[in-house]
């Protein structure tokens, strides 16, 4: 019974069997209502969670708070891999458009093809009109690039403006330790400098 | 709803809000039976867990597997702080006696007094007869030492032999970085050497 709970925790990403044991024994020291609250919180979430019918972000309602917010720019759609990426971009407070959550990236190795992702619904959104720019904000990996290219081919005839987030040296990175591809790209894609970043 | 689940995970020791979010979103990607199995595993464990009536180790039965094992030496009792310590000592395969799980150590700072621990039941076990040696295997901390001393005073008139686990330099530790107390103790408590450790 202890083993069963530990095994369940050890299935979580980044949780080894020792940490799993520590977490389970911690829970065992809590009172019954606290343990119930913990266990039920994920079951309830999984059972009742909804996804926004427009952007596929997680949502408590049919349309998520971002898509329902009329002060945001609905003509700009930022394409991201997952919910965490929406949160990360929201945290920058630099983006006032809306999102489109793909639910992953194309990865033949992991058996993820275009039909497993919310790409067709993105094409539909663009075809529906009102969208001027699609920002591709996928991870700068081979899978991300493959997905970017696939979306590009699907949307290139739609007339929508397509952009990709800037790639370059990260804040506080040391230049000498930056990889060649990134450094090379940061020089090619240099931007005008007016005395302040 | 997402926040609720994340908050529940963030209550676990060593799990910050970012990790909690990652774990919850991982679970959200699993199917319903998997999430049910995860959530129910801890609830079931908490609801149905038993503790050994002899040594207070976690157990599926009235008496735990160690206490019920007649091939073990029931005249030697190793006093430990918690269940993890039993597992750690069992993993060494160096101990064939039985255990007594205190459920903590005396720690006035945390409001833990002797009556919160399984000390009276240890005194009772010793008074019950049949026990020749009590090994004190608590952590070498101030709280552990306080608890060791408290147990010593409670048992000194019982005639039972009391020992404490050896303290000294740890395997693979570098001597120059070992603290003075440990190094000093390792010299005072040196043991006869016959050519092999």
Interface residues (C-beta under 8 A of the other chain):
Chain A: X1 X2 X4 X5 X7 X8 X9 X11 X12 X13 X14 X15 X19 X21 X22 X23 X24 X25 X26 X27 X28 X30 X32 X35 X36 X37 X38 X39 X40 X41 X42 X43 X44 X45 X46 X47 X48 X49 X58 X60 X82 X83 X84 X87
Chain B: X1 X2 X4 X5 X7 X8 X9 X11 X12 X13 X14 X15 X19 X21 X22 X23 X24 X25 X26 X27 X28 X30 X32 X35 X36 X37 X38 X39 X40 X41 X42 X43 X44 X45 X46 X47 X48 X49 X58 X60 X82 X83 X84 X87
